[in-house]
Amino acid sequence: MYEMAQTKTKKPRHRTYAKNRPRVLKVGRRDSEADGVYFLKLVVVVLLSTLWLKFATPLSWQGIPLAAFPLGALITVVGIRLLEKDQYDRKIWFAVLVMVTIISYFVPAGIVI
C-alpha cells in the first residue's frame, strides 16, 4: 500500500510567468500622464479656484448677505467634469478645488465690483 502511494505521480503544473499573466489592472486605463501635464492641471485648478467675484457692498438675497461669488470655482467644476475622464482623478481635483476656494475666500484676492 505504501508503494502504491509513491508510484502515483502528481500532474505537473504549468508555470505562470509575469509576461503571460493577464493584465487585469490595466484594462481600459492609460498607464499615466506626463508630470508636466499633471502639474499644469494643478496650476490651472489652483489659479481658477482663487478667482472670486467680490462686491464692494454686499448684496442681499432673501435676507442673506452675499459678499462674494466663487466664479472661478464654478468654471473649474465644469472644466474638471468635461475634461477628466477617470473618476479617481476627478475626486482629487475636486478636493484641491474645494480647499483652495475656501482658503482664497479669506485672502484679499479676486475681482471687486
N, C-alpha and C positions, 0 to 999 in steps of 0.2 A: 504494500500500500504506500509506503514511503517512497518507493521507487517510482510509482505512477505519478506522484505529485511532482517529482523532479523532472520527469520526462515532458510534462506539459510546458510548452513554451509560450511566453507572452507575445502577443501581437505587437510588432514594433510600431511605435508612434512616430508620426511624421514630425519633423522639426519645423517650427514656425519661426522664420527669421523676420526681423523688423521690416525688411523690404517687401515681404509677402503678406503682411498683415493688412487688413482693410483699414482705410483711413476714415474712421467714424467721426472723429472730432472736426475734421476739416471739410466735411461735405457742405457745400453751399456757402462757404465763407472765404473771403480773401485772406491771405496769410497775414498781412499787416500793411499799414500805410507808412509812408516815409515820415521820419521825425520832423522834417520841415513842414510838412502838411499838417501834422498834428499841432505843432507849435503855432502855425498861422491860424488854425481854427481857434486855439486857445486865446490868442491875442484878439481876434475879432470878437469872440464872445465876451471877453472882459471889457473891451472898449465899448461895444454896443450896450452892454448892461449898465454901464456908468452914465448913459445918456438919459437924463431926466428932463422933463418939461416942467419947470418950476414957475409959479405965478407970484408976482410981486405982492398982490393982495389975494389972500386965499379965497377961493370960490366956495360957495355953499351949495351942496346938493342934498336935498331932503334933510336939512339941518346938520349935515356932516360937513365940516370944513375940509376942503380939498386944496392942499398947498402945492402938490406936485403930482405929475403923471409919469409913470415909467414907460416912456415912448420907446426907448431902445430895447427894453426887455420884451416888449410885445413884438417888435421886429425880429429880435433874436429867436423867440419861441417859434415863430413861423418859419424862419430860416433853418433852425435845427430840425424841425418836423419835416420839412421838404427835402433837405439835403442829406441828412444822416439816416442810413437805412438800418443799421444794426441797433436793436433796442438797448443793449447794454451801453453802447456809446452815447445814445441819446440820454440815458439816465445820468451819465457822468456830466454831460454838457448842461443838462437842466440843473444839476446840483451846483455847478460852478456859477451858472446864471443867477440862481436864487441868492447864493451867498454874496456875490459881488453887487447885486442890485440892492440888497438890504444894507450892506456896508456903505455903498455910494449914496444912499439916501441922506445919511448924516454928514457927508462930506460936501463942502460948498462947491459942487461941480454940477454943471448942467446948463440948460438954456433958460434964462429968466425972461418971462414975458411981463 
